[in-house]
Amino acid sequence: MSAVDVSSEPEVVQKVGYNRRDLILYAAGIGCDELRFVYELDKNFSAFPTYPLVLAFRGTSQDVIDFNANQKSRPPPIPNVQNFDPSKGVHGDQSFELLKPIPLESQDFTMKSKLTGIWDGGKGAIVEDTSVLYDSKGEPIAKMVSSGFYIGYGGFGGAKRPKNPLDIPAPITPPEKSVTHKTNANQALLYRLSGDFNPLHADAEVARRIGFKDPILHGLCTYGNSARAILSAWVDNDVNRFVSIRGRFSSPVYPGETLRTDMWKVKEDGDKFLVAFQTRVVERNVVVINGGVAVLRKAGAKL
């Protein structure tokens, strides 16, 4: 069987919104203490670049959301599957590209999402979704490509997922730069206020039923923390030099653990350069984000 044809799958259009408080709450949720991300009166106040990743969860709501009911109301990510169980899905990988600066002021934003790939991963199906955030003028702000691995839905004879040209394994040499951040015991409880209210990250009973010893940190929280390490280490927190980031989630993180992001400059490309990175939990020496690559602008390069 060849690749699953998803060309006829409908595009989902969603109104989304935020304000400055939401930008600050997200930055605090991924661990930021840099004033430019958490203090609205700082002269360099900026939205943290990966903020749009949470918008699909929250839409325009300023209240908590019933995560399970919301998931059940959405069409299954795998077409033509009966009795689909969303709890069998785990976040596989995530890419994020910033196309223009994130506005600080509230306006009418639109998120357009579409199923863009389904591949046979053997023990599970790999499902890819692509979303683009647009401002009130219809100009794209950010592009996000997310894949989920749905256990038990593979083995249907489909094509394997093609290799991404940006896949760069972490070099075996010592990292050029490393940044360590210790997460707080309540990190997941803070991060979830940005819109991802999955009980897995707050309720011990739910976490243990799924197979974890305790509630785990959101993968996108770890992802944002890695972006924070990269920004501080390579571009002095200048958001205008951030282009994109991608990585694979390889193991869970428990709130309170210490994250270390190891980084290597691996390539220059015109006015940009590529940084390979790998994030691990220090206490358990376990890699939690693998195959990471960030693209940054050189100093003086224009948007």
Contacts in CASP RR format, 6 or more apart in sequence:
PFRMAT RR
TARGET T0000
AUTHOR 0000-0000-0000
METHOD contacts of the structure
MODEL  1
MSAVDVSSEPEVVQKVGYNRRDLILYAAGIGCDELRFVYELDKNFSAFPT
YPLVLAFRGTSQDVIDFNANQKSRPPPIPNVQNFDPSKGVHGDQSFELLK
PIPLESQDFTMKSKLTGIWDGGKGAIVEDTSVLYDSKGEPIAKMVSSGFY
IGYGGFGGAKRPKNPLDIPAPITPPEKSVTHKTNANQALLYRLSGDFNPL
HADAEVARRIGFKDPILHGLCTYGNSARAILSAWVDNDVNRFVSIRGRFS
SPVYPGETLRTDMWKVKEDGDKFLVAFQTRVVERNVVVINGGVAVLRKAG
AKL
1 120 0 8 1.000
1 156 0 8 1.000
1 157 0 8 1.000
1 158 0 8 1.000
1 159 0 8 1.000
2 158 0 8 1.000
2 159 0 8 1.000
3 117 0 8 1.000
3 118 0 8 1.000
3 119 0 8 1.000
3 158 0 8 1.000
3 159 0 8 1.000
4 79 0 8 1.000
4 117 0 8 1.000
4 118 0 8 1.000
4 119 0 8 1.000
4 158 0 8 1.000
4 159 0 8 1.000
6 79 0 8 1.000
6 115 0 8 1.000
6 116 0 8 1.000
6 117 0 8 1.000
6 118 0 8 1.000
9 79 0 8 1.000
9 114 0 8 1.000
9 115 0 8 1.000
10 114 0 8 1.000
11 112 0 8 1.000
11 113 0 8 1.000
11 114 0 8 1.000
12 112 0 8 1.000
12 113 0 8 1.000
12 114 0 8 1.000
13 110 0 8 1.000
13 111 0 8 1.000
13 112 0 8 1.000
14 56 0 8 1.000
14 59 0 8 1.000
14 110 0 8 1.000
14 111 0 8 1.000
14 112 0 8 1.000
14 113 0 8 1.000
15 59 0 8 1.000
15 60 0 8 1.000
15 108 0 8 1.000
15 109 0 8 1.000
15 110 0 8 1.000
15 111 0 8 1.000
16 55 0 8 1.000
16 56 0 8 1.000
16 58 0 8 1.000
16 59 0 8 1.000
16 60 0 8 1.000
16 109 0 8 1.000
16 110 0 8 1.000
16 111 0 8 1.000
16 133 0 8 1.000
17 55 0 8 1.000
17 58 0 8 1.000
17 59 0 8 1.000
17 60 0 8 1.000
17 106 0 8 1.000
17 109 0 8 1.000
18 51 0 8 1.000
18 55 0 8 1.000
18 106 0 8 1.000
18 109 0 8 1.000
19 106 0 8 1.000
20 40 0 8 1.000
20 104 0 8 1.000
20 105 0 8 1.000
22 51 0 8 1.000
22 194 0 8 1.000
23 37 0 8 1.000
23 47 0 8 1.000
23 48 0 8 1.000
23 51 0 8 1.000
23 102 0 8 1.000
23 104 0 8 1.000
24 37 0 8 1.000
24 38 0 8 1.000
24 39 0 8 1.000
24 40 0 8 1.000
25 190 0 8 1.000
25 193 0 8 1.000
25 194 0 8 1.000
26 48 0 8 1.000
26 51 0 8 1.000
26 54 0 8 1.000
26 191 0 8 1.000
26 194 0 8 1.000
27 34 0 8 1.000
27 37 0 8 1.000
27 38 0 8 1.000
27 48 0 8 1.000
27 51 0 8 1.000
28 38 0 8 1.000
28 190 0 8 1.000
29 187 0 8 1.000
29 190 0 8 1.000
29 191 0 8 1.000
29 193 0 8 1.000
29 194 0 8 1.000
29 221 0 8 1.000
30 48 0 8 1.000
30 50 0 8 1.000
30 191 0 8 1.000
30 221 0 8 1.000
30 224 0 8 1.000
30 225 0 8 1.000
30 227 0 8 1.000
30 228 0 8 1.000
31 181 0 8 1.000
31 183 0 8 1.000
31 184 0 8 1.000
31 187 0 8 1.000
31 225 0 8 1.000
31 228 0 8 1.000
32 38 0 8 1.000
32 48 0 8 1.000
32 228 0 8 1.000
34 232 0 8 1.000
34 237 0 8 1.000
35 42 0 8 1.000
36 42 0 8 1.000
36 44 0 8 1.000
36 45 0 8 1.000
36 46 0 8 1.000
36 237 0 8 1.000
37 45 0 8 1.000
37 46 0 8 1.000
37 47 0 8 1.000
37 48 0 8 1.000
37 237 0 8 1.000
39 45 0 8 1.000
45 104 0 8 1.000
46 102 0 8 1.000
46 104 0 8 1.000
46 239 0 8 1.000
47 101 0 8 1.000
47 102 0 8 1.000
47 103 0 8 1.000
47 104 0 8 1.000
47 239 0 8 1.000
48 224 0 8 1.000
48 227 0 8 1.000
48 228 0 8 1.000
48 239 0 8 1.000
49 96 0 8 1.000
49 98 0 8 1.000
49 102 0 8 1.000
49 227 0 8 1.000
49 231 0 8 1.000
49 239 0 8 1.000
49 242 0 8 1.000
50 96 0 8 1.000
50 220 0 8 1.000
50 223 0 8 1.000
50 224 0 8 1.000
50 227 0 8 1.000
50 245 0 8 1.000
51 102 0 8 1.000
52 96 0 8 1.000
52 102 0 8 1.000
52 133 0 8 1.000
52 141 0 8 1.000
52 142 0 8 1.000
52 144 0 8 1.000
53 94 0 8 1.000
53 96 0 8 1.000
53 144 0 8 1.000
53 220 0 8 1.000
53 223 0 8 1.000
53 224 0 8 1.000
54 194 0 8 1.000
54 195 0 8 1.000
54 196 0 8 1.000
54 220 0 8 1.000
55 109 0 8 1.000
55 111 0 8 1.000
55 133 0 8 1.000
56 111 0 8 1.000
56 113 0 8 1.000
56 131 0 8 1.000
57 65 0 8 1.000
57 194 0 8 1.000
57 195 0 8 1.000
57 196 0 8 1.000
57 197 0 8 1.000
58 65 0 8 1.000
58 194 0 8 1.000
58 195 0 8 1.000
59 111 0 8 1.000
64 197 0 8 1.000
65 195 0 8 1.000
65 197 0 8 1.000
66 197 0 8 1.000
67 196 0 8 1.000
67 197 0 8 1.000
67 198 0 8 1.000
67 199 0 8 1.000
68 199 0 8 1.000
71 86 0 8 1.000
72 86 0 8 1.000
76 84 0 8 1.000
76 86 0 8 1.000
77 84 0 8 1.000
77 115 0 8 1.000
77 127 0 8 1.000
77 129 0 8 1.000
77 148 0 8 1.000
77 150 0 8 1.000
78 84 0 8 1.000
78 118 0 8 1.000
78 125 0 8 1.000
78 127 0 8 1.000
78 150 0 8 1.000
78 153 0 8 1.000
79 115 0 8 1.000
79 118 0 8 1.000
81 153 0 8 1.000
87 210 0 8 1.000
88 150 0 8 1.000
88 151 0 8 1.000
88 152 0 8 1.000
88 153 0 8 1.000
89 148 0 8 1.000
89 149 0 8 1.000
89 150 0 8 1.000
89 151 0 8 1.000
90 148 0 8 1.000
90 149 0 8 1.000
90 151 0 8 1.000
90 249 0 8 1.000
91 146 0 8 1.000
91 147 0 8 1.000
91 148 0 8 1.000
91 149 0 8 1.000
91 219 0 8 1.000
91 220 0 8 1.000
91 249 0 8 1.000
92 126 0 8 1.000
92 146 0 8 1.000
92 147 0 8 1.000
92 148 0 8 1.000
92 149 0 8 1.000
92 248 0 8 1.000
92 249 0 8 1.000
93 146 0 8 1.000
93 147 0 8 1.000
93 148 0 8 1.000
93 246 0 8 1.000
93 247 0 8 1.000
93 248 0 8 1.000
93 249 0 8 1.000
94 144 0 8 1.000
94 145 0 8 1.000
94 146 0 8 1.000
94 147 0 8 1.000
94 220 0 8 1.000
94 223 0 8 1.000
94 246 0 8 1.000
94 247 0 8 1.000
94 249 0 8 1.000
95 144 0 8 1.000
95 145 0 8 1.000
95 146 0 8 1.000
95 166 0 8 1.000
95 244 0 8 1.000
95 245 0 8 1.000
95 246 0 8 1.000
95 247 0 8 1.000
96 142 0 8 1.000
96 143 0 8 1.000
96 144 0 8 1.000
96 244 0 8 1.000
96 245 0 8 1.000
96 246 0 8 1.000
97 142 0 8 1.000
97 143 0 8 1.000
97 144 0 8 1.000
97 243 0 8 1.000
97 244 0 8 1.000
98 141 0 8 1.000
98 142 0 8 1.000
98 242 0 8 1.000
98 243 0 8 1.000
98 244 0 8 1.000
99 140 0 8 1.000
99 141 0 8 1.000
99 142 0 8 1.000
99 143 0 8 1.000
100 135 0 8 1.000
100 139 0 8 1.000
100 140 0 8 1.000
100 141 0 8 1.000
100 303 0 8 1.000
101 239 0 8 1.000
101 240 0 8 1.000
101 303 0 8 1.000
102 141 0 8 1.000
102 142 0 8 1.000
103 135 0 8 1.000
103 141 0 8 1.000
107 135 0 8 1.000
107 136 0 8 1.000
108 136 0 8 1.000
109 133 0 8 1.000
109 134 0 8 1.000
109 135 0 8 1.000
109 136 0 8 1.000
109 141 0 8 1.000
110 133 0 8 1.000
110 134 0 8 1.000
110 138 0 8 1.000
111 131 0 8 1.000
111 132 0 8 1.000
111 133 0 8 1.000
111 134 0 8 1.000
112 131 0 8 1.000
112 132 0 8 1.000
112 134 0 8 1.000
113 129 0 8 1.000
113 130 0 8 1.000
113 131 0 8 1.000
113 132 0 8 1.000
114 129 0 8 1.000
114 130 0 8 1.000
114 131 0 8 1.000
115 127 0 8 1.000
115 128 0 8 1.000
115 129 0 8 1.000
116 128 0 8 1.000
116 129 0 8 1.000
116 130 0 8 1.000
116 145 0 8 1.000
117 126 0 8 1.000
117 127 0 8 1.000
117 128 0 8 1.000
118 125 0 8 1.000
118 126 0 8 1.000
118 127 0 8 1.000
118 128 0 8 1.000
119 125 0 8 1.000
119 126 0 8 1.000
119 128 0 8 1.000
119 158 0 8 1.000
119 159 0 8 1.000
119 160 0 8 1.000
119 161 0 8 1.000
120 126 0 8 1.000
120 154 0 8 1.000
120 155 0 8 1.000
120 156 0 8 1.000
120 157 0 8 1.000
120 158 0 8 1.000
120 159 0 8 1.000
120 160 0 8 1.000
121 149 0 8 1.000
121 154 0 8 1.000
121 155 0 8 1.000
121 160 0 8 1.000
121 161 0 8 1.000
122 154 0 8 1.000
122 155 0 8 1.000
123 151 0 8 1.000
123 152 0 8 1.000
123 154 0 8 1.000
123 155 0 8 1.000
124 149 0 8 1.000
124 150 0 8 1.000
124 151 0 8 1.000
124 152 0 8 1.000
124 153 0 8 1.000
124 154 0 8 1.000
124 155 0 8 1.000
125 149 0 8 1.000
125 150 0 8 1.000
125 152 0 8 1.000
125 153 0 8 1.000
125 154 0 8 1.000
125 156 0 8 1.000
126 147 0 8 1.000
126 148 0 8 1.000
126 149 0 8 1.000
126 150 0 8 1.000
126 161 0 8 1.000
127 147 0 8 1.000
127 148 0 8 1.000
127 149 0 8 1.000
127 150 0 8 1.000
128 145 0 8 1.000
128 146 0 8 1.000
128 147 0 8 1.000
128 148 0 8 1.000
128 161 0 8 1.000
129 145 0 8 1.000
129 146 0 8 1.000
129 147 0 8 1.000
130 143 0 8 1.000
130 144 0 8 1.000
130 145 0 8 1.000
130 146 0 8 1.000
131 143 0 8 1.000
131 144 0 8 1.000
131 145 0 8 1.000
131 146 0 8 1.000
132 140 0 8 1.000
132 142 0 8 1.000
132 143 0 8 1.000
132 144 0 8 1.000
133 140 0 8 1.000
133 141 0 8 1.000
133 142 0 8 1.000
133 143 0 8 1.000
133 144 0 8 1.000
134 140 0 8 1.000
134 141 0 8 1.000
135 141 0 8 1.000
145 246 0 8 1.000
147 161 0 8 1.000
164 246 0 8 1.000
166 246 0 8 1.000
166 274 0 8 1.000
166 293 0 8 1.000
167 291 0 8 1.000
167 293 0 8 1.000
168 266 0 8 1.000
168 267 0 8 1.000
168 274 0 8 1.000
168 276 0 8 1.000
168 291 0 8 1.000
168 292 0 8 1.000
168 293 0 8 1.000
169 276 0 8 1.000
169 291 0 8 1.000
170 262 0 8 1.000
170 264 0 8 1.000
170 276 0 8 1.000
170 277 0 8 1.000
170 278 0 8 1.000
170 290 0 8 1.000
170 291 0 8 1.000
170 292 0 8 1.000
171 264 0 8 1.000
171 266 0 8 1.000
171 276 0 8 1.000
173 264 0 8 1.000
175 262 0 8 1.000
175 263 0 8 1.000
175 264 0 8 1.000
176 263 0 8 1.000
176 264 0 8 1.000
176 265 0 8 1.000
177 233 0 8 1.000
177 234 0 8 1.000
177 262 0 8 1.000
177 263 0 8 1.000
178 260 0 8 1.000
178 261 0 8 1.000
178 262 0 8 1.000
178 263 0 8 1.000
179 229 0 8 1.000
179 232 0 8 1.000
179 233 0 8 1.000
179 260 0 8 1.000
179 261 0 8 1.000
179 263 0 8 1.000
180 258 0 8 1.000
180 259 0 8 1.000
180 260 0 8 1.000
180 261 0 8 1.000
180 282 0 8 1.000
181 225 0 8 1.000
181 228 0 8 1.000
181 229 0 8 1.000
181 258 0 8 1.000
181 259 0 8 1.000
181 260 0 8 1.000
181 261 0 8 1.000
182 256 0 8 1.000
182 257 0 8 1.000
182 258 0 8 1.000
182 259 0 8 1.000
183 217 0 8 1.000
183 225 0 8 1.000
183 253 0 8 1.000
183 255 0 8 1.000
183 256 0 8 1.000
183 257 0 8 1.000
183 258 0 8 1.000
183 259 0 8 1.000
184 190 0 8 1.000
184 255 0 8 1.000
184 256 0 8 1.000
185 255 0 8 1.000
185 256 0 8 1.000
186 255 0 8 1.000
187 217 0 8 1.000
187 221 0 8 1.000
187 255 0 8 1.000
187 256 0 8 1.000
188 201 0 8 1.000
188 202 0 8 1.000
188 215 0 8 1.000
188 216 0 8 1.000
188 217 0 8 1.000
188 218 0 8 1.000
188 221 0 8 1.000
188 255 0 8 1.000
189 201 0 8 1.000
189 202 0 8 1.000
189 255 0 8 1.000
191 201 0 8 1.000
191 217 0 8 1.000
191 218 0 8 1.000
191 221 0 8 1.000
192 198 0 8 1.000
192 201 0 8 1.000
192 202 0 8 1.000
192 218 0 8 1.000
196 218 0 8 1.000
196 220 0 8 1.000
198 218 0 8 1.000
199 206 0 8 1.000
200 206 0 8 1.000
200 207 0 8 1.000
200 210 0 8 1.000
200 212 0 8 1.000
200 215 0 8 1.000
200 216 0 8 1.000
201 207 0 8 1.000
201 215 0 8 1.000
201 216 0 8 1.000
201 217 0 8 1.000
201 218 0 8 1.000
202 215 0 8 1.000
203 215 0 8 1.000
204 214 0 8 1.000
204 215 0 8 1.000
206 215 0 8 1.000
207 213 0 8 1.000
207 214 0 8 1.000
207 215 0 8 1.000
207 216 0 8 1.000
208 214 0 8 1.000
212 252 0 8 1.000
213 254 0 8 1.000
214 254 0 8 1.000
215 254 0 8 1.000
215 255 0 8 1.000
216 252 0 8 1.000
216 253 0 8 1.000
216 254 0 8 1.000
216 255 0 8 1.000
217 252 0 8 1.000
217 253 0 8 1.000
217 254 0 8 1.000
217 255 0 8 1.000
217 257 0 8 1.000
219 249 0 8 1.000
219 252 0 8 1.000
219 253 0 8 1.000
221 253 0 8 1.000
222 249 0 8 1.000
222 253 0 8 1.000
222 259 0 8 1.000
222 279 0 8 1.000
222 288 0 8 1.000
222 289 0 8 1.000
223 245 0 8 1.000
223 247 0 8 1.000
223 249 0 8 1.000
223 289 0 8 1.000
225 259 0 8 1.000
225 261 0 8 1.000
225 279 0 8 1.000
226 245 0 8 1.000
226 259 0 8 1.000
226 261 0 8 1.000
226 277 0 8 1.000
226 279 0 8 1.000
226 289 0 8 1.000
226 292 0 8 1.000
227 242 0 8 1.000
227 245 0 8 1.000
227 294 0 8 1.000
229 259 0 8 1.000
229 261 0 8 1.000
229 263 0 8 1.000
229 277 0 8 1.000
229 279 0 8 1.000
230 245 0 8 1.000
230 261 0 8 1.000
230 263 0 8 1.000
230 275 0 8 1.000
230 277 0 8 1.000
230 294 0 8 1.000
230 296 0 8 1.000
231 237 0 8 1.000
231 238 0 8 1.000
231 239 0 8 1.000
231 242 0 8 1.000
233 261 0 8 1.000
233 263 0 8 1.000
234 263 0 8 1.000
234 265 0 8 1.000
234 275 0 8 1.000
234 294 0 8 1.000
234 296 0 8 1.000
235 241 0 8 1.000
235 242 0 8 1.000
235 296 0 8 1.000
235 297 0 8 1.000
235 299 0 8 1.000
240 297 0 8 1.000
240 303 0 8 1.000
241 296 0 8 1.000
241 297 0 8 1.000
241 298 0 8 1.000
241 299 0 8 1.000
241 301 0 8 1.000
242 294 0 8 1.000
242 296 0 8 1.000
242 297 0 8 1.000
243 272 0 8 1.000
243 294 0 8 1.000
243 295 0 8 1.000
243 296 0 8 1.000
243 297 0 8 1.000
244 294 0 8 1.000
244 295 0 8 1.000
245 292 0 8 1.000
245 293 0 8 1.000
245 294 0 8 1.000
245 295 0 8 1.000
246 292 0 8 1.000
246 293 0 8 1.000
246 294 0 8 1.000
247 289 0 8 1.000
247 290 0 8 1.000
247 291 0 8 1.000
247 292 0 8 1.000
247 293 0 8 1.000
248 289 0 8 1.000
248 290 0 8 1.000
248 291 0 8 1.000
248 292 0 8 1.000
249 288 0 8 1.000
249 289 0 8 1.000
250 287 0 8 1.000
250 288 0 8 1.000
250 289 0 8 1.000
250 290 0 8 1.000
251 281 0 8 1.000
251 286 0 8 1.000
251 287 0 8 1.000
251 288 0 8 1.000
252 288 0 8 1.000
253 259 0 8 1.000
253 281 0 8 1.000
253 288 0 8 1.000
254 281 0 8 1.000
257 281 0 8 1.000
257 282 0 8 1.000
257 283 0 8 1.000
257 284 0 8 1.000
258 281 0 8 1.000
258 282 0 8 1.000
258 283 0 8 1.000
259 279 0 8 1.000
259 280 0 8 1.000
259 281 0 8 1.000
259 282 0 8 1.000
259 288 0 8 1.000
260 279 0 8 1.000
260 280 0 8 1.000
260 282 0 8 1.000
261 277 0 8 1.000
261 278 0 8 1.000
261 279 0 8 1.000
262 277 0 8 1.000
262 278 0 8 1.000
262 279 0 8 1.000
262 280 0 8 1.000
263 275 0 8 1.000
263 276 0 8 1.000
263 277 0 8 1.000
264 275 0 8 1.000
264 276 0 8 1.000
264 277 0 8 1.000
265 273 0 8 1.000
265 274 0 8 1.000
265 275 0 8 1.000
266 274 0 8 1.000
266 275 0 8 1.000
266 276 0 8 1.000
267 273 0 8 1.000
267 274 0 8 1.000
268 274 0 8 1.000
268 298 0 8 1.000
269 295 0 8 1.000
270 298 0 8 1.000
271 297 0 8 1.000
271 298 0 8 1.000
271 300 0 8 1.000
271 301 0 8 1.000
271 302 0 8 1.000
272 295 0 8 1.000
272 296 0 8 1.000
272 297 0 8 1.000
272 298 0 8 1.000
272 301 0 8 1.000
273 295 0 8 1.000
273 296 0 8 1.000
273 298 0 8 1.000
274 293 0 8 1.000
274 294 0 8 1.000
274 295 0 8 1.000
274 296 0 8 1.000
275 293 0 8 1.000
275 294 0 8 1.000
275 295 0 8 1.000
275 296 0 8 1.000
276 291 0 8 1.000
276 292 0 8 1.000
276 293 0 8 1.000
277 289 0 8 1.000
277 291 0 8 1.000
277 292 0 8 1.000
277 293 0 8 1.000
277 294 0 8 1.000
278 287 0 8 1.000
278 289 0 8 1.000
278 290 0 8 1.000
278 291 0 8 1.000
278 292 0 8 1.000
279 287 0 8 1.000
279 288 0 8 1.000
279 289 0 8 1.000
280 286 0 8 1.000
280 287 0 8 1.000
280 288 0 8 1.000
281 288 0 8 1.000
297 303 0 8 1.000
END
